[in-house]
């Protein structure tokens, strides 16, 4: 996956995940600012943040193209269905793009295992992180198996015609489901053989120490966003 590859190669790779999560929340808060010029300013700052985090421009454009259809469809619905019309549509588009850029900055600089390891330190989220870790691991296993099956079908001209393509696709889905059930059963037997006690232990590469200065700066900027939203509601 492109985002996962970028996260492992990012120059922010070893910055503590907690700091990057706080940065994501602060940027997302500013995305709900009642002042559109602030959101436009953030959209102008994001390219530089991506640049300094080591995300190449060509990959950034590919990642930003993905949500455009959903954002535009939502904006059109708001424009024709709400009383605010175009103004509400523009406001929704700006907020959506700011939040999406903030999330993409977190995803492209923080590998999923690092983020899950950080979240697992909170006992309330332990079950969630265990399930998410298994899902992340088997996502690559199943995608690799699906690619192998697809290439085997292509070598046998399984997609030479429209009817053959439908049949091959149905066989691919059926075979992948069967492989999934078998893989889950093998995994269950392996856990029982190793006397699984309900917790997965994964080696960590370690992170840089938490920067108190950066956290203080993020906290101050976040509170400023909250105060601005309250001021907007009061005004």
N, C-alpha and C positions, 0 to 999 in steps of 0.2 A: 504494500500500500504506500502511496506517495506521501501521505501525511506522516505515517510511521517512520518512513525513511528519512524525511526531513527532520523529525524530532530527534532521531539518533545522531544526526550529523550537525545539529544546531550548535552554535557557539554558546547558547544559553543552556546547554544540555545538563550541566552539573550545578546550575543554580538551584537552590532549594525549591522543591515543588510548591511549598507553602507560600513562598513569595510570589511565584507566578500565578497561583490561584487568587491571591489578594489583588494582584495587578489586574487580572481578568475581571474580578468583581467590581473594582473601582472603575475600569473602563466601561463596563456594562452599565453601571449606575449613571455615569455621565452620558451614556446613550439615551437615557430617559429625561435628559434636561429639557425644560420647557423652552429653551432658547435655541432655535435651529442653527444659529451661527456657531454655537459650541459643537454641535454634532458635525457640521461641515469642517470645523477645525480639526476634530478628531480623525475624520476620514482623510485629512491631509497629513496627519502625523503618522498614521498606521503604516504607510509604505516605508518610512524611515525606521520604524520599529522592526518591521520584517527584515529590512536590509541589515540592521545591526545584529539581529538574531541569527543571520546566516541563511535566510530563505531566498533563493534565487528569484529574480523577477519573473522569469518564464513560468516557473512552477506556481508562483503566487497568482498569476493571471488564470491559470488552469483551475486553481482552487476557488477563486472568486467567481468563476463562471457557473459553478454548480448550483448555488442557491438563487441565481437571478430569476429563473422561471417562477419559482415559488414566491419570491418577493414581489415580482411584477404582477402575478395573478392576484395576490392578496391586496396589492395597491389598487388594482382595477376594481376589485369588489368594493373596497372602501370608498373609492371615488364615486361610484354609481349608487351605493347603498346608504352612505352616511349623509347627514345634513351638511357636514363641513366640506364635502366635495374634494376638490383638488388639494386644498390645504391639509386635510386629514390624510390624504394619500401620500403627500410629500413627507409629512411628519412620520407616518408609518414606515416609509421607505428609508428615511434617515436613521430611525431607531433600529430597524432591522439590520441595516448594513453595519452600523457601529457594533451592535451585539455580535453579529456574525464575524466581523473582523477580530473582535476581542476573543471570541471562542477559538477562531482559527489560529490566533497568535499563541494561545495556550496549547492547542493541539499540536502545532508544528514545532514547539520548543520543549515539550514535555512528553516523553514516551509513556505509553499507557502503564507498563509495569511500575515506573517510578511514581506515577500519580496514584495508582492503587496501593502501593506500599505506604505512601503518605497517609492515605485515607484509612488504611487498616489500623493505624495507631489509635483511631477512635473506635472504641469497642462497639458503639452503636452501629457502625457501618461495616462491621466485620463480615457479616453474611453477604452483604451486597458486594464487597470487594472480592470475596472468594468466588462468587458466581461470575462476576465480571472478568476475573483472571482466567477462569476456565473458558469462558466465551471467547476472550481474546486469543487464547492459545489455540483453540480448535477452529477458530476462524481461518487461520492460515493453513491448518491441516486439511480442512474440507475444501478450501479454495484450490489448494495444490492438487488434491484428488480430482476435483471437478475439471481442472485444466488438463490433467492426464487423460481422463475419459474423453474429453472433447477432442483432444489431438488424435486419440485412437480412432474415434468415429470419423474424423476428417480424413485420416489415412485410408479408411475403407469407403470413402466417398459417401458418407452418411448424410452430408448436407448438399448433395448434388442437385436436388430438386426440392420444391416446396413441400410436397408430401413426405419426402424422405427426411427433410429437416424437422418437421413436426414429430415424426416417429423417433428420430434420433434424440430430439430434445426430451421427449417423454421417457425414453430409455435412460437418458442421462440423469434425469430427476429421480427416477425409480432406483437406479443403481446407487445414486448418492445417498438417498434415504436409507437404503439397506446398509450401506457402508457406515452411515452415522449410527444406526442402532448397534451394529457390531462393535464399533469403536467405543461407544459408551459402555457396553457390556464388558469389553476387555479392560477398560479403565476402572470400572467398579471392582472387578476381580483383582486387579493390581493393587487397589487401595486396601481391600480386605486382606490380601496377602502381606501387606506391609503394616498391618494393624493401624489403620488411619484413625487419628484421634480428633478429627474435625478441623484441622488447621493446616494450610499449605505454607510451607516455609521456602522462601525464594531468596537466593543470594542477591545482595545489593551492592552496586558499585560505589555507593556513598555520594553525598552531596556536599557542596560548599556550606560553611556555617551560615546561619541566617543573619542577614544584615539588618541590624536594628535601625540604622539610618534610613534604609530603603523602606522598611515597614512603617516607620514613623511618617515618612513622606507620603506613602500610599494611604495611610490612615487619614492624614490631613486633607489630601485631595478627595478621598471618599466622603468625608464629612462635609466638605464644601459642596459636593454633588447633592448630598441629602438636603442641606440647607437651601440650595437653589431650587430643588423640587418643592420643598415646603413653601418657599417664597412664591413660587409660581402658582401653587394652589391657593394661597392666601390672597395673592393679587388677583 
